[in-house]
Amino acid sequence: MRAITVRDREAGVTGLTLEDLPRPHAAENDVIVRVHAAGFTRGELDWPGTWSDRAGRDRTPSVPGHEVSGVVAELGYGTTGLTVGQRVFGLTDWTRDGSLAEYVAVEARNLAPLPADVGHTLAAALPISGLTAWQGLFDHARLATGRSVLVHGAAGAVGSIAVQLAREAGARVVGTGRSADRDTVLDLGAHAFLDLDADRWEDTGPVDVVFDVIGGDVLGRSAALVRPGGTLVTIAHPPAVRPDDGRAVFFVVEPDRARLADLVRRLREGRLRVRVGAVRPLAETAAAFAPGQRVPGRTIIRVAED
């Protein structure tokens, strides 16, 4: 099969290579997925799991990409709940070869059925962003109707979904970003927009939840915005400053088949929008990873035609 590989951690994006690899083996409870579309995170070349397995052993050449949409090609021993030929989407394991390949081995529990009327491109853009937004807002921050949330990076992949989910849950939503993001964030359903460069943060007033995807100074300044009993939740890095009389949570997204099914149902019903800004072929993956290739919305790699 053709796959994108990395062999040299120091090389970064320039080390991404398209080459031929053996098809993956289906272990117990695995599914082999013929990949139609794949999503990636630009920072994953710095993740430990990209370079070593769960035991800490080197696993290069490594295939990056951890969001997948495709068709079940093979079932491992003991795999139940899915069938060969079925359309599926979901997350691959952080410490195994990923989805930027023609085939990928995935634990069956990490995949959800994909309805026939949802394209693989949209489906590949949903797993990490959708699950991260849901888990941050509801599993970790316990956001509820009538409460308030400030979402940093509200025009981004995770932030845009968090704005929509929070608004539908009946929360008051403030989205942050750069000035060019204002119309996008308000169109997604935010009640107000905060320009990170120009506006006074204190004017937003205290909120029950701050959901941060940026880190650094933005995360550090956010603790003061959380009202007593509230929660600061982030996916960037463990926070150095905690809210007074509140909680601070750093988390890494986890697979969840039931939640994926719920998110794709919202997508079908028009209750959730996923922003895809560009679709590129597998051979152009290195260019898509490059820092200067930012586009409004996710960049998805098309591996095979629908």
C-alpha positions in Angstrom: 0.0 0.0 0.0 1.0 3.6 -0.4 1.5 5.6 2.9 3.0 8.8 4.2 5.9 8.0 6.6 8.3 9.8 8.9 11.6 8.4 10.0 13.6 11.3 11.4 12.2 13.4 14.2 14.6 16.2 13.6 13.6 16.6 9.9 10.0 17.6 10.8 7.7 18.2 7.9 10.5 17.8 5.4 10.8 14.2 6.5 7.3 13.2 5.4 7.6 10.8 2.5 5.2 8.9 0.3 6.4 5.3 0.0 5.2 1.7 -0.3 4.6 -0.3 2.9 3.1 -3.7 3.6 -0.6 -3.7 4.4 -1.3 -3.7 8.2 -2.1 -6.9 10.1 -5.5 -7.1 11.8 -4.9 -8.0 15.5 -7.5 -9.3 17.8 -10.6 -7.0 17.9 -9.1 -4.9 15.1 -10.6 -3.6 11.8 -8.6 -3.0 8.7 -10.1 0.1 7.0 -9.6 1.0 3.4 -9.0 4.7 3.9 -11.0 7.2 1.8 -10.2 10.4 3.7 -7.9 11.2 6.6 -7.4 14.0 9.0 -4.2 15.1 10.8 -3.0 17.5 13.4 0.1 19.6 12.4 1.6 19.3 15.8 1.6 15.5 15.9 5.1 15.2 14.6 6.1 16.4 18.0 4.0 13.8 19.9 5.9 11.0 21.6 3.4 8.5 20.3 4.4 9.3 16.7 7.9 7.9 17.4 7.4 5.1 19.9 4.9 2.4 20.9 3.2 2.0 24.2 6.3 0.3 25.6 8.5 3.1 24.6 10.2 1.3 21.7 11.1 3.0 18.5 8.4 2.3 15.8 9.8 4.3 12.8 9.0 4.4 10.0 5.8 5.8 11.4 2.6 6.7 9.6 0.9 9.9 11.0 -2.7 10.9 10.9 -5.3 9.9 13.5 -8.7 10.6 11.9 -10.1 8.2 9.4 -13.1 7.7 7.2 -13.4 4.7 4.9 -14.7 1.2 4.4 -14.1 -2.0 6.4 -11.8 -4.2 4.4 -11.0 -7.0 7.0 -12.0 -8.0 10.5 -9.5 -9.3 13.1 -10.2 -12.3 15.3 -13.0 -11.7 17.7 -14.1 -8.4 16.2 -17.8 -7.8 16.5 -20.3 -4.9 15.8 -18.9 -4.1 12.3 -19.0 -5.9 8.9 -16.8 -6.1 5.9 -17.9 -3.4 3.4 -19.4 -1.2 6.0 -18.7 2.6 5.9 -17.0 3.8 9.2 -15.1 6.7 10.7 -13.3 7.4 13.9 -9.9 7.7 15.6 -6.8 5.6 15.3 -4.6 4.8 18.3 -1.9 7.4 19.1 0.9 4.9 19.3 0.1 2.9 16.1 0.4 3.7 12.5 -2.2 6.2 11.4 -4.6 7.1 8.7 -2.4 8.8 6.1 -2.2 5.5 4.1 -4.4 3.4 1.9 -5.1 1.0 4.7 -5.0 1.4 8.5 -5.5 -1.0 11.4 -7.9 0.4 14.1 -9.5 -1.0 17.2 -13.1 -1.7 16.4 -14.4 0.2 19.5 -12.7 3.4 18.1 -14.9 3.4 15.0 -18.6 4.3 14.4 -20.8 3.5 11.4 -20.9 6.3 8.8 -24.3 7.0 7.2 -24.5 6.7 3.5 -25.4 10.3 3.0 -22.4 11.7 4.8 -19.2 12.1 2.7 -15.9 10.7 3.8 -14.3 14.2 3.7 -16.7 15.6 6.2 -16.5 12.5 8.4 -12.7 12.6 8.5 -12.8 16.2 9.8 -15.1 15.3 12.7 -13.5 12.8 15.2 -10.8 14.7 17.0 -12.4 18.1 16.8 -15.9 16.9 17.7 -14.9 14.6 20.5 -12.5 17.2 22.0 -15.2 19.8 22.0 -17.7 17.6 23.6 -15.4 16.1 26.2 -14.0 19.5 27.1 -17.4 21.2 27.5 -19.5 18.4 29.1 -17.4 15.6 30.5 -14.7 17.8 32.1 -16.3 21.3 32.5 -19.8 20.0 33.1 -21.4 22.9 31.1 -25.1 23.1 31.6 -28.1 25.1 30.4 -28.1 28.7 31.6 -24.3 28.8 32.3 -21.7 30.8 30.4 -18.6 29.7 28.5 -15.7 31.5 26.8 -14.2 29.5 23.9 -10.7 30.6 22.9 -9.9 30.0 19.2 -13.5 29.9 18.4 -13.0 29.9 14.6 -10.7 26.9 14.7 -11.4 23.2 14.3 -12.2 22.5 17.9 -13.4 25.9 18.9 -16.0 26.2 16.1 -17.6 22.9 17.1 -17.5 23.9 20.8 -19.3 27.1 20.0 -22.1 25.2 18.3 -22.5 22.5 20.9 -22.5 25.1 23.8 -25.0 27.3 22.1 -27.4 24.3 21.4 -27.0 23.2 25.1 -28.4 26.6 26.2 -25.3 28.2 27.4 -24.3 31.8 26.8 -21.2 31.7 24.5 -18.4 34.1 24.1 -16.0 33.3 21.3 -12.4 34.7 21.0 -10.1 35.0 18.1 -8.5 37.6 15.8 -10.5 40.4 14.3 -10.9 38.6 11.0 -12.7 35.7 12.8 -15.5 37.9 14.2 -18.2 37.2 11.5 -17.4 33.5 11.4 -17.7 33.1 15.2 -20.9 35.0 15.4 -22.4 33.1 12.5 -21.5 29.8 14.4 -23.8 30.9 17.2 -21.7 32.8 19.7 -23.5 35.5 21.5 -20.5 37.8 21.7 -17.0 38.0 20.2 -13.7 39.0 22.0 -10.8 40.2 19.9 -7.7 38.7 21.6 -5.5 41.6 20.4 -7.8 44.6 20.8 -10.5 44.0 23.3 -10.4 44.2 27.1 -10.8 40.7 28.4 -12.2 41.9 31.7 -15.2 43.5 29.9 -16.6 40.0 29.3 -17.3 39.5 33.0 -16.7 36.2 34.8 -17.8 33.0 33.1 -18.6 29.5 34.4 -16.2 27.8 31.9 -13.2 28.8 29.9 -12.3 26.4 27.1 -8.8 27.0 25.8 -7.1 25.5 22.8 -4.3 28.1 22.5 -2.2 27.8 25.7 0.6 30.1 26.7 -0.2 33.6 27.8 -3.9 33.2 26.7 -4.3 30.3 29.0 -2.4 32.0 31.8 -4.7 35.1 31.7 -7.8 33.0 31.5 -7.8 31.8 35.0 -8.9 35.2 36.2 -12.0 35.1 34.0 -13.5 32.0 35.8 -16.1 32.7 38.5 -15.9 30.8 41.8 -16.8 27.2 41.3 -16.1 27.4 37.6 -13.7 25.4 35.4 -10.8 26.3 33.2 -10.3 23.4 30.7 -7.5 23.2 28.1 -6.0 20.9 25.5 -2.8 22.9 25.1 -0.8 22.0 28.2 -1.2 21.7 31.9 -2.1 25.2 33.2 0.4 27.0 35.5 -2.4 29.2 37.0 -5.6 27.9 38.4 -8.9 29.8 39.0 -9.5 31.0 42.5 -12.0 28.6 44.1 -12.3 26.7 40.8 -11.0 23.8 38.8 -8.3 23.6 36.1 -8.4 20.6 33.7 -5.9 19.5 31.0 -7.0 16.5 29.0 -6.3 14.5 25.9 -9.2 13.4 23.7 -10.4 9.8 24.0 -12.2 7.6 21.5 -16.0 7.2 22.0 -18.1 5.3 19.5 -21.4 6.4 21.0 -20.5 10.0 20.9 -19.2 9.8 17.4 -22.6 8.4 16.3 -24.3 11.3 18.1 -22.0 13.9 16.4 -22.5 12.5 12.9 -26.3 12.5 13.6 -26.1 16.2 14.4 -24.2 16.8 11.2 -26.8 15.0 9.2 -29.6 17.0 10.8 -28.0 20.3 10.1 -27.4 21.0 13.8 -23.6 20.9 13.4 -21.3 22.3 10.8 -17.7 21.1 10.2 -15.4 23.6 8.5 -13.3 22.0 5.7 -11.1 24.5 4.0 -9.1 22.3 1.7 -8.9 18.8 0.3 -5.6 17.5 -1.0 -4.4 14.2 -2.4 -2.1 11.8 -0.4 0.9 12.9 -2.4 0.5 16.5 -1.2 0.5 15.6 2.5 3.8 17.2 3.2 2.7 20.5 1.7 -0.5 20.3 3.7 1.5 19.9 7.0 3.7 23.0 6.3 3.1 25.8 8.7 2.5 28.4 6.0 -0.4 26.4 4.5 -3.1 27.7 6.9 -6.6 27.8 5.5 -10.0 28.7 7.0 -11.2 25.3 8.2 -9.6 21.8 8.3 -7.4 20.4 5.6 -8.4 16.8 4.8 -6.3 14.3 2.8 -8.3 12.4 0.1 -6.8 8.9 -0.1 -9.4 7.3 -2.4 -12.5 8.5 -4.2 -15.8 7.9 -2.5 
